[in-house]
Amino acid sequence: MTRHVFAMICAAVLFGVAAPSAAAEDGAGPVPGASSGDFQDCPSLPVGQKPGSWFCLVAKTIGGSIQLGTVTEQISQPITVTFAIGPTNGYLYGNVRAVPLPVPGGLLGIPGTENWPGLDVQAIAQGTGLVGKGSKPGNIQLGLKLKLAHPVLGDSCYIGDDQHPITLDLTYGRTNPPPPNQPISGKPPKPVQGGGLAITYVDNAFSVPKARGCGLLLPWLAGCGELDPILNGRVQLPAAAGRNTAIFDQIVQLKSYKDLPPAS
């Protein structure tokens, strides 16, 4: 194994998720237990690449929270990012699997109604194709979008999109956000029973764009965002840097491509 590849693996295992591409479509679906190491979404390698020089990593967020504007979503179900890392093309994106999470306050923003039939809104985290080096050594830049699911909101209601993502600068060190947020700290990697490393990544210095494409009240305006102003007013979006927070408790695992079963 070359020194370059070894350094890349260490960086990926210690510093989290890596660069998405268009290798596979984001999707919601069942996610296995935190220690099982589900490598089913490893992306295919470029033609001519040696499997022994590439590694598939599974970064699974199993707890924490994300605050966007005035709404804080507890991560009570796993969000899993799978990707490959190697010596030439660098990073290859595999997939994002996220179980829908209930939005606190539901459709009307009334606490306690998020599980009421007809008022429950689901939030589904998806990737945007943006990941790279963060602002400091050890940080990782990650772009996300959040789909909001409810019949009234239509099928194209998102906070962030591929062109205007929620861009995180994740660290397990200490943040330096603008006010009113105060610095917070993550937790460095440590081995866990069952394999892998436990890491807590944080960021509370990112901004959040407006929600777009929300509304089906007027069929001829479907997807045109007639409910955008109401939703953005409820969540107070766009939200400037210093008014949002992400805390991701992760389990990170990796496996060499030479140890993976052949692609079907």
C-alpha positions as CSV (number, residue, x, y, z in Angstrom):
1,M,0.0,0.0,0.0
2,T,1.4,3.4,-1.0
3,R,2.0,6.1,1.6
4,H,-0.5,8.3,-0.3
5,V,-3.3,5.7,-0.1
6,F,-2.6,5.0,3.6
7,A,-2.8,8.7,4.3
8,M,-6.1,9.0,2.5
9,I,-7.6,6.1,4.4
10,C,-6.5,7.5,7.7
11,A,-8.0,10.9,6.8
12,A,-11.3,9.3,5.7
13,V,-11.7,7.1,8.8
14,L,-10.8,10.0,11.1
15,F,-12.5,12.8,9.3
16,G,-15.8,11.3,8.1
17,V,-17.7,11.3,4.9
18,A,-16.2,11.9,1.5
19,A,-16.8,13.2,-2.0
20,P,-20.2,12.5,-3.6
21,S,-20.5,12.0,-7.4
22,A,-23.3,10.8,-9.5
23,A,-22.5,7.1,-9.0
24,A,-25.8,6.3,-7.4
25,E,-29.1,8.0,-6.6
26,D,-29.9,9.2,-3.1
27,G,-32.7,7.3,-1.5
28,A,-34.5,6.6,1.7
29,G,-34.6,3.0,2.9
30,P,-34.0,0.6,5.8
31,V,-30.6,0.9,7.5
32,P,-28.9,-1.9,9.4
33,G,-27.6,-1.7,12.9
34,A,-24.7,0.7,13.8
35,S,-22.1,-2.0,14.0
36,S,-23.0,-4.2,11.1
37,G,-21.0,-2.4,8.4
38,D,-23.4,-2.4,5.5
39,F,-21.3,-2.2,2.3
40,Q,-24.0,-2.9,-0.2
41,D,-23.9,0.7,-1.6
42,C,-20.2,0.8,-2.4
43,P,-19.8,2.5,-5.8
44,S,-18.2,0.7,-8.8
45,L,-14.6,1.5,-9.4
46,P,-13.4,3.3,-12.5
47,V,-12.2,1.0,-15.3
48,G,-8.6,-0.1,-14.8
49,Q,-8.5,0.7,-11.1
50,K,-7.0,-2.0,-8.8
51,P,-9.4,-3.1,-6.0
52,G,-6.5,-3.4,-3.6
53,S,-5.9,0.3,-3.9
54,W,-9.4,1.4,-3.1
55,F,-11.5,1.2,0.1
56,C,-15.2,1.5,0.7
57,L,-16.2,3.5,3.8
58,V,-19.6,3.6,5.5
59,A,-20.2,6.7,7.7
60,K,-23.4,6.2,9.7
61,T,-24.9,9.0,11.8
62,I,-26.8,7.2,14.7
63,G,-27.6,10.2,16.9
64,G,-27.3,13.9,17.4
65,S,-29.4,16.7,16.0
66,I,-29.6,19.4,13.3
67,Q,-31.1,22.8,13.9
68,L,-32.2,24.8,10.9
69,G,-33.6,28.2,11.7
70,T,-36.1,27.8,14.6
71,V,-36.6,24.0,14.2
72,T,-34.4,21.4,15.8
73,E,-34.6,17.9,14.4
74,Q,-33.4,15.0,16.7
75,I,-31.6,12.3,14.7
76,S,-33.5,9.3,16.0
77,Q,-33.0,7.1,12.9
78,P,-29.7,6.4,11.1
79,I,-28.4,8.5,8.2
80,T,-25.8,6.5,6.3
81,V,-23.3,7.8,3.6
82,T,-21.3,5.2,1.6
83,F,-18.4,6.2,-0.5
84,A,-15.0,5.0,-1.9
85,I,-11.6,6.4,-1.5
86,G,-8.5,5.7,-3.6
87,P,-5.2,6.9,-4.9
88,T,-6.1,8.4,-8.3
89,N,-9.7,9.8,-8.7
90,G,-9.8,10.4,-4.9
91,Y,-13.4,9.9,-3.8
92,L,-16.4,8.2,-5.3
93,Y,-19.9,8.6,-4.0
94,G,-22.0,5.6,-3.3
95,N,-25.4,6.4,-1.7
96,V,-27.2,8.1,1.1
97,R,-29.8,6.2,3.0
98,A,-32.0,8.1,5.5
99,V,-35.1,7.1,7.4
100,P,-37.7,9.9,7.3
101,L,-37.8,11.8,10.6
102,P,-40.9,13.7,11.9
103,V,-40.6,17.5,11.8
104,P,-41.2,19.0,15.3
105,G,-44.5,20.9,15.3
106,G,-45.8,19.2,12.1
107,L,-47.4,21.1,9.3
108,L,-48.8,23.9,11.5
109,G,-45.8,24.4,13.8
110,I,-47.8,23.4,16.9
111,P,-45.7,21.5,19.4
112,G,-46.9,17.9,19.9
113,T,-48.8,17.7,16.6
114,E,-45.9,16.2,14.6
115,N,-47.4,12.7,14.9
116,W,-51.0,13.6,14.3
117,P,-52.5,12.1,11.1
118,G,-52.7,14.7,8.4
119,L,-50.4,17.1,10.2
120,D,-47.2,15.1,10.3
121,V,-44.4,16.3,8.0
122,Q,-41.4,14.0,7.4
123,A,-37.9,15.3,6.7
124,I,-35.5,13.2,4.6
125,A,-31.8,14.0,4.4
126,Q,-30.2,13.6,1.0
127,G,-26.8,14.3,-0.5
128,T,-26.1,17.0,-3.1
129,G,-22.8,16.0,-4.6
130,L,-20.8,18.4,-2.5
131,V,-18.1,17.1,-0.2
132,G,-14.4,18.1,0.1
133,K,-11.8,19.4,2.4
134,G,-13.0,21.7,5.1
135,S,-11.7,25.1,6.3
136,K,-9.1,23.5,8.6
137,P,-7.1,20.3,8.7
138,G,-9.3,17.5,9.8
139,N,-12.5,19.3,8.8
140,I,-14.8,17.9,6.0
141,Q,-17.2,19.9,3.9
142,L,-20.5,18.2,3.2
143,G,-23.5,19.5,1.2
144,L,-27.0,18.3,2.2
145,K,-30.5,19.0,1.2
146,L,-33.6,18.2,3.2
147,K,-36.8,17.0,1.5
148,L,-40.0,17.8,3.3
149,A,-42.7,15.2,2.7
150,H,-46.4,15.9,3.1
151,P,-49.3,15.7,0.5
152,V,-49.9,19.4,0.8
153,L,-46.2,20.3,0.2
154,G,-46.0,18.2,-3.1
155,D,-43.0,16.2,-4.2
156,S,-40.5,18.9,-4.8
157,C,-40.3,20.7,-1.4
158,Y,-36.7,21.1,-0.3
159,I,-34.6,23.1,2.0
160,G,-31.4,23.3,0.0
161,D,-30.8,21.7,-3.4
162,D,-27.9,20.6,-5.6
163,Q,-27.1,24.2,-6.6
164,H,-27.8,25.8,-3.2
165,P,-26.9,23.1,-0.6
166,I,-26.8,23.3,3.2
167,T,-23.0,23.4,3.3
168,L,-21.5,22.0,6.5
169,D,-17.8,22.4,7.6
170,L,-17.8,19.5,10.0
171,T,-15.2,19.1,12.8
172,Y,-14.6,17.0,15.8
173,G,-12.7,19.9,17.3
174,R,-14.0,23.2,18.5
175,T,-16.1,25.5,16.3
176,N,-15.8,29.3,16.0
177,P,-19.3,30.5,14.9
178,P,-20.5,34.0,14.5
179,P,-23.0,35.2,17.2
180,P,-25.5,34.4,18.6
181,N,-24.1,30.8,18.5
182,Q,-21.3,30.0,20.9
183,P,-18.4,27.6,20.3
184,I,-19.1,23.9,20.7
185,S,-16.9,20.8,20.5
186,G,-17.2,17.4,18.9
187,K,-15.5,14.2,20.0
188,P,-12.4,12.6,18.5
189,P,-12.5,9.1,17.1
190,K,-12.3,6.1,19.4
191,P,-12.7,2.3,18.7
192,V,-16.1,0.8,19.4
193,Q,-17.2,-2.7,20.2
194,G,-18.3,-4.5,17.0
195,G,-15.7,-2.6,14.9
196,G,-15.3,0.9,13.5
197,L,-14.7,4.2,15.1
198,A,-17.1,6.4,17.0
199,I,-16.8,10.1,16.2
200,T,-18.9,13.2,16.9
201,Y,-18.8,15.9,14.2
202,V,-20.2,19.4,14.8
203,D,-20.8,22.7,13.0
204,N,-22.7,25.7,14.1
205,A,-21.3,28.3,11.7
206,F,-23.3,27.4,8.5
207,S,-26.1,29.2,6.8
208,V,-29.3,27.6,5.5
209,P,-31.1,28.7,2.3
210,K,-34.8,29.1,1.8
211,A,-37.2,26.2,1.2
212,R,-38.3,26.0,-2.4
213,G,-40.9,24.1,-4.5
214,C,-43.4,23.6,-1.7
215,G,-47.1,23.4,-2.3
216,L,-50.0,21.6,-4.0
217,L,-52.9,23.7,-2.8
218,L,-53.3,25.0,-6.4
219,P,-52.9,22.0,-8.8
220,W,-51.8,24.3,-11.7
221,L,-49.0,25.7,-9.6
222,A,-47.7,22.3,-8.4
223,G,-44.1,22.6,-7.6
224,C,-44.0,26.3,-8.1
225,G,-43.6,27.1,-4.4
226,E,-46.9,28.8,-3.5
227,L,-46.4,27.7,0.1
228,D,-42.7,28.7,0.3
229,P,-43.3,32.0,2.1
230,I,-45.5,30.3,4.8
231,L,-42.9,27.5,5.4
232,N,-40.0,29.9,5.4
233,G,-41.7,32.2,7.8
234,R,-42.5,29.2,10.1
235,V,-38.8,28.0,10.2
236,Q,-37.3,31.5,9.8
237,L,-35.4,30.7,6.6
238,P,-33.1,31.7,5.1
239,A,-31.1,31.5,8.4
240,A,-27.7,33.2,8.5
241,A,-24.6,31.6,9.8
242,G,-24.6,31.4,13.6
243,R,-28.2,30.5,13.9
244,N,-28.0,26.8,12.9
245,T,-26.3,23.8,14.4
246,A,-25.4,20.3,13.3
247,I,-24.3,17.5,15.8
248,F,-23.6,14.1,14.2
249,D,-22.7,11.1,16.3
250,Q,-21.2,8.7,13.8
251,I,-19.9,5.2,13.4
252,V,-17.3,4.9,10.6
253,Q,-16.2,1.6,9.1
254,L,-14.1,0.7,6.0
255,K,-13.3,-2.4,3.9
256,S,-10.8,-2.9,1.0
257,Y,-12.4,-3.5,-2.4
258,K,-10.5,-6.7,-2.7
259,D,-12.5,-8.0,0.3
260,L,-15.8,-7.1,-1.1
261,P,-18.0,-9.6,-3.0
262,P,-18.0,-9.1,-6.8
263,A,-20.6,-6.7,-8.2
264,S,-23.6,-8.5,-9.5
